Amino acid sequence: MPYEPPPYLAELTLAQIAEQVEQRKLPPVEGWAPAQVGESYMRIAADGTWFHEGDPIRRPAMVRAFSGLLTLDEAGQHWLVTPFEKLTIEVDDAAFIATDCVVKEGDLAFRTNIDELVVAGPDNPLRVAGDPETPAIYLHVRRGLEARLNRSTYAQLADIAIETSGDDWIVSSQGALFSLRA
């Protein structure tokens, strides 16, 4: 069955976004305890490109499939987990890239580079890193994994902050407040 990406984020209502989030069926990797541990020979570059043995993975469906198996442990190691294997994967910055942002009914919705929709809030907070000269904003996606906001998404979020809070650079979503200052 071919993959059909969700509609453009701005065209969806918050209820439709929540439905899309709910429909994403992720493998229950938290419940798996594979005996075999190894190396995947995979890397996720800072720009969101996935590589295997140095070559880019060109099939978006393959990247989406692998991303559903991705997790981050307490020590900061990324893993691809199956019922039979737990394989390390190198991640240069963040596992995902946030590529779009919109305000819907007062909440912030994001799309990632793998067409996953995430609504910011207490369970998916925004985190600011870097410094005032080179700020970086990250969105928690799941299992400790984050998406770094790309430049255009950062600009969208900055516009929202300026529009709603002026010079304070604060945004809110699902009752949580997030400062965008580094």
N, C-alpha and C positions, 0 to 999 in steps of 0.2 A: 504494500500500500504506500503510495507516494506521500511524502510529507507536505502538508499545507501550512505555511506560516500563519500565525494569527494576523488579523487585520492591523492596520496602522494604529498605534497606541492612542493617538488623539481621537480616533473614531469610536473608541470603546467607552462604555459607561463604567463606573466603579464596580457595579454588580457584574458586568461582563468580564472585567479584569479579574475579579475574585473567582468567578466561575472558571476562567482559564487556568488560574493558579491551582484551584482545587482539582481540575481535570488532569493535571500533570501527574502521572503515575510514576513514581520513582522506585527503583528496587530497594528493598529493605536492608541495605548494607549494614546498618547498625546491629542487626540480629545475626549476621553471618560471622563465623569464626573459622576462616580458612586455615588449614594446617601449613600450606606452602606459602612462603614469603620470598619475594624476589624483586627484580628490577624490571620495569616496563620498557625501558629505553625510550621513554616519551618525555616531552618537555612542552610546557605551555609558555610561549614567549610573552613579553610584557605587552605586546600589541594584540594578544588573544589568539595568535596562531598556534595551532597544535602541531607538534612534530613527532615523528617516530623514526628512530635511528637517523636523525638529522634531516629527514625529508618531510616537508609539510603534508599534513593530512588534508587532502583536497575535497573530501566528501563531507559536506555539512552534516548529513545524517549520521555518519560515523562519529563525528565530534560530539553531537548531541547524545548518542548512545554512551560513549565513554564518559561524558560529563555526569550522567546519572549514576555512575559508579564511583564518583570522586568523593573523597572525604579528607578531612584534616584532623590529625591527632593533637593531643595536648602539647607535644614537643614541637609542633609546627611542621611536621612532615606530611606531605600530601600523598595519598594512596588511591590506587584503583583497586576496588574490592569486588571480588566475585565469590560465589559460595566455595570455590576451590582454591583461589589464589588471592594474595594481598601483595600488590606490586607498587613499588615507589614510583612517583612521577615528579619530575622537577618542574617547579613553577617559578618563573622569574620574578613576578610581582604579585598579581592576583589571579585566581583561577578563571575569572570572567571579566568582561568589559561591559559596563553599562553604556548603552548606545542611544538611549532615548529616555525622556522624562516628561511627565505631564501631571498636572494637578487635576484630580477628579473628586468632586464633592468634598474638597478640603484635604484629601489625602494625596500623597505622592506615589505615583506608579512609575516603575522603570521597566525597560526591556533590556535584556542582555544580548551579547553577541551570539548566543545560542537560541534566541527567540524565547527565552524564559521570561515570564512576567513576575515582578516582585513588587509588593506594596511595602514601602518603608513604614516602620513603626517599632513598637517595643520588641517584637520578635525579629525584626529585620532593621536594625539601627543603621544610621549613617555615622561614619567615623572619619574625622579629619586627621591627616598626617602631613608631613612635610613642613614647610615654613611659609611665611607670608609671600616670599618671592616665588616659590615653587610648591604651591599647595597640592595636595592629593586628597580626594574624597573617595571613600570606600563604602559600599553598601553590603551588609550581611545578606547572603543569599540562602544558605542552608549548610548544616553540618560543619560550621566554622568557616566555610568558604565565603569569599568576598568577591565583589565586582568593583573594579576601579572605574570611576566615571571618566569617560573620554572627554576630550576638550569641549566638544559641542554640548554634551550632556551637562558638564560642569557649568557652561554658560547658561543653559536652560535653567538649572537649579539656582544659579546666582540671580538671574532675572526674577525668578519666583520669590527669592529671599528679599530682594530689593523692593519688589512690589508689595510684599506682605509685611515686612518689618523695617524697611528703610535701611539706615546705616547699621543696624544691629546684626544683619546677615543671619537671621534665625528662620528656620522652616519648621513646620509641624506636620505630623502625619500620624493618624490613628492615636491621637492624644499624646504623642511623644514630641518633645522639642529637641531640635538639633541645631547647634551653632556651626556655621560654615567657616569660622575663623580658625586659621592655623596657629 
